Amino acid sequence: MSDELKEGLNVGEKNKKQVCLDLKSGSFFYKGKRLKTDIRSKYKFSDLIAIILIFKDILFHVKPSADGSSRLSFFLRKIKNPNNQIFEVNINYPLKFVFNKNGGLGIISVRRFEPIVFKYITSQHGEIMIDIGANVGAYSILSCHNFQKIIAVEPGKESLDILQQNISLNNINNITVIPKAVTNKKGFVKLYKASALVNYSIENKSESYLEVPTITLDELLQNFSIIDLVKIDVEGAELEVIRSGLELIDRVKNLIIEVRQKYEDEIISLLSEKGFQCYCLEFRKDIKEKNLLFVNVKNNQ
């Protein structure tokens, strides 16, 4: 056990409340550089910067797959043709992705909107990764060379369609897709579509929804003795996901969770009781949301 992890647990015990440490207090690196917590106080401004960087990425790293036309056709085709268009991009390695009227930019945008999460996930290696809220497959596809097996969990119809096409386009054979919502409710739940494209939630209600089958986190974990990484991004349902996996969650080495502030204390408390130390990857002050890293002290000795 590292001195940083011991220190974090001791602080939590002394204060009778678990704490969430800054990344600089641990040994976390990306391409030889220590990771530091990204704190954004002006969320809209940081979004604008991210959009500018995405535009730059498209100009320099994206091209149509079927012909040699200009990269600007990426934007023009969205307006003129709402059907599936296939493009090529080189981020960590060359790959293809689907872009249509429902979206599909996730593979390009994650490293700009979630820079520290992207760096951490793509720096990890192991046998098993579980991606809960896989959306169009950005983290699963960008990590497919780093893990022997990836479980991509995504119940939303439009994002699920793009996810499956992206896997097929790149001939990836180590990603298993589970089209279910992770919750402690058995049977079916209402999955609401957000105003943003290919975003869904069982917590944030809207007029547009579909009923989808459910699965618990414990059911996802039960077939593996050790899970190297679990990523959870479920638009406000993260506490439900954690509660559905408390029996077997100590099999997980590392968790990355997008957490709403109202659930933060309870999630940290539940996971600290299971032996996890919390670190803050990203903090978006304006919308009171954090991306938290939970390290299983026992499984990382």
C-alpha positions in Angstrom: 0.0 0.0 0.0 1.4 3.4 -0.9 2.1 6.1 1.7 -0.4 8.4 0.0 -3.2 5.8 0.3 -2.4 5.1 3.9 -2.4 8.8 4.7 -5.7 9.3 3.0 -7.4 6.5 4.9 -5.9 7.7 8.2 -7.2 11.2 7.7 -10.7 9.8 7.0 -10.6 7.7 10.1 -9.5 10.6 12.3 -12.2 12.9 11.1 -14.8 10.1 11.1 -15.6 11.3 7.5 -13.9 10.0 4.4 -12.1 12.6 2.3 -11.5 13.0 -1.4 -7.9 13.8 -2.1 -6.3 15.8 -4.9 -4.6 13.8 -7.6 -1.2 15.4 -6.8 -1.3 13.5 -3.5 -1.2 10.2 -5.3 1.1 8.6 -7.9 -1.0 9.0 -11.1 0.7 9.6 -14.4 -0.1 10.0 -18.1 2.7 9.7 -20.6 5.3 10.3 -17.9 3.6 13.4 -16.5 1.8 13.5 -13.1 -1.9 14.0 -13.4 -3.4 17.0 -11.6 -7.0 17.6 -10.7 -8.8 19.8 -13.3 -11.0 22.4 -11.5 -13.2 24.5 -13.8 -15.1 27.4 -12.2 -16.4 28.8 -15.5 -18.1 25.8 -17.1 -19.5 27.6 -20.1 -16.2 29.2 -20.9 -14.4 25.8 -20.6 -17.1 24.3 -22.9 -16.3 27.0 -25.5 -12.6 26.2 -25.4 -13.4 22.5 -25.7 -15.6 23.2 -28.8 -12.8 25.2 -30.4 -10.3 22.4 -29.8 -12.8 19.8 -31.2 -13.1 21.9 -34.3 -9.3 22.0 -34.6 -9.2 18.2 -34.1 -11.7 17.7 -36.9 -9.7 19.9 -39.3 -6.5 18.1 -38.7 -7.4 14.6 -37.6 -10.7 13.7 -39.2 -11.4 12.8 -42.8 -14.3 11.1 -44.7 -13.7 7.3 -45.0 -15.3 6.8 -48.5 -13.6 9.5 -50.5 -10.9 12.1 -50.5 -13.1 15.2 -50.0 -12.2 18.0 -47.6 -12.5 17.7 -43.9 -15.0 20.5 -43.9 -17.5 18.1 -45.5 -17.7 16.6 -42.0 -19.9 19.6 -41.1 -21.6 20.0 -44.5 -22.7 16.4 -44.7 -24.5 16.7 -41.3 -26.6 19.5 -42.7 -27.3 18.0 -46.2 -27.4 14.3 -45.3 -28.9 13.0 -42.0 -28.0 9.4 -42.8 -25.0 7.6 -41.4 -21.6 9.0 -42.6 -18.4 7.2 -41.8 -15.3 9.1 -40.9 -11.7 8.3 -39.9 -9.9 9.8 -37.0 -6.5 9.3 -35.4 -6.4 10.0 -31.7 -4.6 7.1 -29.9 -4.6 5.1 -33.1 -6.5 5.2 -36.5 -10.2 4.2 -36.2 -13.5 4.8 -38.0 -16.7 6.2 -36.5 -20.3 6.8 -37.4 -21.7 10.4 -37.6 -25.4 11.0 -38.2 -28.4 13.2 -37.2 -28.3 11.7 -33.7 -24.7 12.6 -33.1 -21.6 10.4 -32.8 -18.9 12.9 -31.9 -18.2 11.2 -28.6 -15.0 9.6 -29.8 -13.5 13.0 -30.7 -15.0 15.1 -27.9 -14.2 13.1 -24.7 -10.6 14.1 -24.5 -11.6 17.8 -24.7 -14.6 17.8 -22.4 -13.1 15.4 -19.9 -9.3 15.8 -20.3 -8.2 14.2 -17.0 -10.7 11.3 -17.2 -9.5 10.7 -20.8 -5.9 10.7 -19.7 -6.5 8.4 -16.8 -8.6 5.8 -18.6 -6.4 5.6 -21.6 -3.3 5.1 -19.4 -4.8 2.0 -17.7 -4.1 -1.6 -18.7 -5.5 -4.9 -17.5 -7.8 -7.8 -18.1 -11.3 -6.4 -17.5 -12.9 -3.0 -18.0 -16.6 -2.3 -17.5 -18.0 0.9 -19.1 -21.4 1.8 -17.6 -23.0 4.4 -19.7 -20.9 3.6 -22.7 -22.8 6.0 -25.0 -21.4 5.8 -28.5 -18.4 3.9 -27.3 -15.7 6.5 -26.9 -13.9 5.1 -23.8 -14.6 1.5 -24.7 -13.2 1.8 -28.2 -10.3 4.0 -27.2 -9.4 1.4 -24.5 -9.9 -1.7 -26.6 -6.1 -2.3 -27.0 -5.5 -1.8 -23.3 -7.8 -4.5 -21.9 -8.4 -8.2 -22.8 -12.1 -7.8 -22.4 -14.4 -4.7 -22.2 -18.1 -4.8 -21.1 -19.9 -1.8 -22.6 -23.3 -1.2 -21.0 -25.6 1.2 -22.9 -29.5 1.1 -22.9 -30.2 4.2 -25.1 -31.4 3.2 -28.6 -29.7 5.8 -30.7 -26.4 5.7 -28.8 -26.5 1.9 -28.8 -26.9 1.8 -32.6 -23.9 4.1 -33.1 -21.9 2.1 -30.5 -22.5 -1.2 -32.2 -21.7 0.2 -35.6 -18.4 1.7 -34.3 -17.4 -1.6 -32.9 -18.2 -3.4 -36.2 -16.5 -0.7 -38.3 -13.2 -1.2 -36.4 -13.4 -5.0 -36.3 -13.2 -5.0 -32.5 -13.8 -8.4 -31.0 -13.1 -7.8 -27.3 -16.0 -5.5 -26.5 -19.3 -7.1 -25.3 -22.3 -4.8 -25.4 -25.1 -5.1 -22.8 -28.2 -3.1 -23.8 -29.5 -2.6 -20.2 -29.8 0.1 -17.6 -27.8 -0.6 -14.4 -30.0 -0.1 -11.3 -31.1 -2.0 -8.2 -34.6 -2.2 -9.7 -35.6 -5.5 -11.2 -37.3 -5.8 -14.6 -37.7 -2.7 -16.6 -37.3 1.1 -16.0 -38.2 4.2 -17.9 -35.1 5.7 -19.7 -35.6 9.4 -20.4 -33.9 11.1 -23.4 -32.2 14.4 -22.6 -32.2 17.4 -24.8 -28.6 16.7 -25.7 -28.1 14.1 -28.5 -27.7 10.5 -27.5 -27.8 11.3 -23.7 -30.2 9.3 -21.5 -31.0 9.1 -17.8 -33.4 7.1 -15.6 -33.3 10.0 -13.1 -33.7 13.2 -15.2 -37.3 13.0 -16.4 -38.4 14.3 -19.8 -41.4 13.8 -22.1 -39.5 11.4 -24.3 -38.7 8.0 -22.8 -38.6 4.3 -23.5 -38.7 1.3 -21.2 -35.5 -0.8 -21.1 -34.5 -3.9 -19.2 -32.3 -3.6 -16.1 -29.2 -5.3 -14.6 -27.5 -4.8 -11.3 -23.8 -3.9 -10.9 -23.4 -7.1 -8.8 -24.7 -9.1 -11.8 -22.1 -7.4 -14.1 -19.3 -8.2 -11.6 -20.2 -11.8 -10.6 -18.4 -13.4 -13.5 -15.0 -12.0 -12.7 -12.8 -12.3 -9.7 -11.0 -9.0 -10.3 -12.1 -6.1 -12.4 -9.4 -3.6 -13.3 -11.5 -0.6 -14.1 -15.2 0.4 -13.9 -16.3 3.7 -15.5 -19.8 5.0 -14.5 -21.4 7.9 -16.3 -25.2 7.6 -16.0 -26.5 11.2 -15.8 -27.6 11.3 -12.2 -28.2 7.6 -11.5 -24.8 6.9 -10.1 -26.0 6.3 -6.5 -28.4 3.7 -7.8 -25.6 1.9 -9.7 -23.4 1.8 -6.6 -26.2 0.5 -4.4 -26.8 -2.3 -6.8 -23.2 -3.5 -6.5 -22.3 -3.3 -2.8 -22.0 -7.1 -2.4 -19.3 -7.6 -5.0 -17.8 -4.1 -5.5 -14.7 -5.0 -3.6 -13.7 -7.1 -6.6 -13.1 -3.8 -8.5 -9.6 -2.3 -8.4 -10.5 1.2 -9.7 -13.7 3.1 -10.3 -14.3 6.4 -12.1 -17.7 7.9 -11.4 -19.3 11.1 -12.7 -21.0 12.3 -9.5 -23.6 14.9 -8.8 -22.9 16.9 -5.6 -26.0 15.8 -3.9 -24.8 12.2 -4.0 -21.1 12.8 -3.4 -21.0 12.3 0.4 -23.1 9.1 0.4 -21.1 7.6 -2.5 -17.8 8.4 -0.8 -19.1 7.0 2.5 -20.4 3.7 0.9 -17.2 3.1 -1.1 -14.8 4.0 1.8 -16.5 1.4 3.9 -15.5 -1.1 1.1 -11.9 0.0 1.2 -11.8 2.6 -1.5 -9.8 5.9 -1.3 -11.3 8.8 -3.3 -9.4 11.2 -5.6 -10.9 14.1 -7.5 -10.1 14.0 -11.3 -12.3 16.9 -12.4 -14.5 19.4 -10.6 -17.0 21.4 -12.5 -18.1 24.1 -10.0 -20.8 25.8 -12.1 -22.9 22.6 -12.4 -21.8 21.0 -9.1 -20.5 17.9 -10.7 -17.2 15.9 -10.2 -15.5 13.0 -11.9 -14.1 11.0 -9.0 -11.5 8.2 -8.9 -11.9 5.5 -6.3 -8.9 3.3 -5.7 -9.4 -0.1 -3.9 -6.5 0.0 -1.4 -6.5 -3.8 -0.9 -6.5 -4.7 -4.6 -3.8 -2.1 -5.4 -1.1 -3.2 -2.9 
